[in-house]
């Protein structure tokens, strides 16, 4: 459970780096405070999708990993694939920070 929580918090931090608005970030963090990891995960990926926030393959892999840990079917997060963009289209400083967050999970 601790590993799942860490991964979702990392996804929330990545969403913040990718400029998801503070309101949606705070809603997700509030869900985490109440041990509602599923709601926090759903909030983040739904809002990232709603705002067309581009992600890299590594972020999608993290989403997939979280979904696997929660035993969610692919249909619950597959829509995020359409947000995957070339690593060159996301600013390098942001990619570097995302890389650090993902590396810390291993």
FENSULBEL-V132177 format. One record per pair of residues at least 4 apart in sequence whose C-alpha atoms are under 8 Angstrom apart, sorted by the first residue. I is the first residue (numbers start at 1). J is the second residue. Records with the same first field share a line. If there is no record, write none. Layout:
I=J, J
This chain:
1=5
2=6
3=7
4=8, 66, 69
5=9, 32, 37
6=10, 105
7=11, 62, 66, 105
8=12, 37, 40, 41, 66
9=13, 29
10=14, 101, 102
11=15, 44, 59, 62, 63
12=16, 25, 28, 29, 44
13=17
14=18, 98, 101
15=19, 20, 25, 44, 48
16=20, 21, 22, 25
17=94, 97, 98
18=53, 54, 94
19=53
20=24, 25, 47, 48, 51, 53
21=25
22=26
23=27
24=28, 43, 44, 47
25=29, 44
26=30
27=31, 40, 43
28=32, 39, 40, 41, 43, 44
29=33, 40
30=34, 40
31=35, 36, 37, 39, 40
32=36, 37, 40
36=40
37=41
38=42, 70
39=43
40=44
41=45
42=46
43=47
44=48
45=49, 77, 80
46=50
47=51
48=52, 53
49=53, 79, 80, 83
52=83
53=83
54=83, 84, 85, 90
55=59, 60, 83, 84, 85, 90
56=60, 84, 85, 86, 87, 90
57=61, 84, 85
58=62, 102
59=63
60=64, 80, 81, 84
61=65
62=66, 102
63=67, 77
64=68, 74, 77
65=69
66=70
67=71, 72, 73, 74, 77
68=72, 73
72=76
73=77
74=78
75=79
80=84
85=89, 90
86=90
87=95
88=92
90=94, 95
91=95
92=96
93=97
94=98
95=99
96=100
97=101
98=102
99=103
100=104
101=105
102=106
